[in-house]
Amino acid sequence: MTGLSSSPVAEGTRGRPGLGPRAAAVLVFGASAAVLVVEIVALRLLAPYLGLTLETSTMVIGIALTAIALGSWLGGRVADQVDPLRLLAPALGVSGAVVALT
């Protein structure tokens, strides 16, 4: 036993250029900022009907956190089977389109 663990995806991506640490940090920051903007817009859209109460804010934050958790779980399962670099751009594109349509 060497103590090194390897996965099929990690072995398949060796030697290929990927996102650099700065590009990945910028991408994560941008996606997180987009989620925050969606939360604020959702709160503003619900305010005339439900008011700006603690319950409304809690509901919006809870739904956003649930969506993040489900997306992370599903993304992790898909990333175990398919090269994550191939899916990053389509996943961000689809999520942007869904937000734009809602």
C-alpha distance (Angstrom), angle and dihedral (degrees) to the residues before:
residue distance angle dihedral
M1 . . .
T2 3.78 . .
G3 3.77 98.0 .
L4 3.79 92.1 -124.3
S5 3.75 117.5 118.2
S6 3.75 122.9 -155.5
S7 3.75 133.1 -174.4
P8 3.81 128.1 -157.9
V9 3.80 91.5 -112.5
A10 3.81 93.1 49.9
E11 3.80 91.6 50.0
G12 3.80 91.6 49.1
T13 3.79 94.1 52.1
R14 3.80 99.0 50.1
G15 3.77 114.1 119.3
R16 3.79 93.6 17.7
P17 3.77 120.1 111.4
G18 3.77 114.0 -112.1
L19 3.74 137.4 174.6
G20 3.75 113.3 -49.8
P21 3.79 118.9 -126.6
R22 3.80 93.0 -103.1
A23 3.80 93.7 48.3
A24 3.80 90.3 48.6
A25 3.81 91.2 49.0
V26 3.81 91.5 50.0
L27 3.81 90.7 47.8
V28 3.81 92.8 50.4
F29 3.81 91.4 45.5
G30 3.81 91.5 50.3
A31 3.80 93.7 47.6
S32 3.81 91.2 47.9
A33 3.80 91.2 48.9
A34 3.81 89.4 50.6
V35 3.82 90.7 53.6
L36 3.80 90.0 50.9
V37 3.81 90.9 50.5
V38 3.82 90.5 49.9
E39 3.82 90.0 51.3
I40 3.81 92.2 51.1
V41 3.81 92.8 46.4
A42 3.81 91.0 48.5
L43 3.79 89.9 51.7
R44 3.81 91.0 49.9
L45 3.81 91.7 48.7
L46 3.81 93.0 49.8
A47 3.82 95.9 43.2
P48 3.83 97.6 83.9
Y49 3.81 91.0 53.0
L50 3.80 104.1 34.1
G51 3.79 103.0 18.0
L52 3.79 127.9 -126.1
T53 3.77 95.9 -72.4
L54 3.76 133.1 146.3
E55 3.80 89.6 -106.7
T56 3.81 92.9 54.5
S57 3.78 92.7 48.0
T58 3.80 91.2 46.9
M59 3.79 91.0 50.4
V60 3.82 93.6 51.0
I61 3.81 93.3 46.3
G62 3.81 91.3 45.8
I63 3.79 92.6 51.3
A64 3.81 91.1 47.8
L65 3.81 92.5 49.6
T66 3.81 91.0 46.8
A67 3.80 90.4 51.4
I68 3.82 90.8 49.2
A69 3.82 91.0 49.7
L70 3.81 93.9 48.1
G71 3.79 91.7 45.5
S72 3.79 91.6 50.0
W73 3.79 91.8 48.7
L74 3.81 93.7 47.7
G75 3.80 92.3 42.2
G76 3.79 90.8 51.5
R77 3.79 92.1 51.7
V78 3.81 92.2 48.3
A79 3.82 92.6 44.6
D80 3.81 89.7 56.1
Q81 3.80 89.9 61.4
V82 3.81 105.0 31.3
D83 3.80 132.4 39.9
P84 3.84 104.0 -90.2
L85 3.81 93.0 -146.8
R86 3.81 89.7 62.6
L87 3.79 91.9 53.1
L88 3.80 100.8 42.5
A89 3.80 99.0 83.9
P90 3.83 95.9 42.8
A91 3.81 91.5 46.6
L92 3.80 92.7 51.8
G93 3.81 90.7 44.1
V94 3.80 93.7 51.3
S95 3.80 92.5 46.0
G96 3.81 90.5 50.1
A97 3.80 91.0 49.7
V98 3.81 91.9 49.5
V99 3.80 91.1 50.7
A100 3.81 90.9 47.6
L101 3.81 91.5 50.8
T102 3.77 93.8 50.0
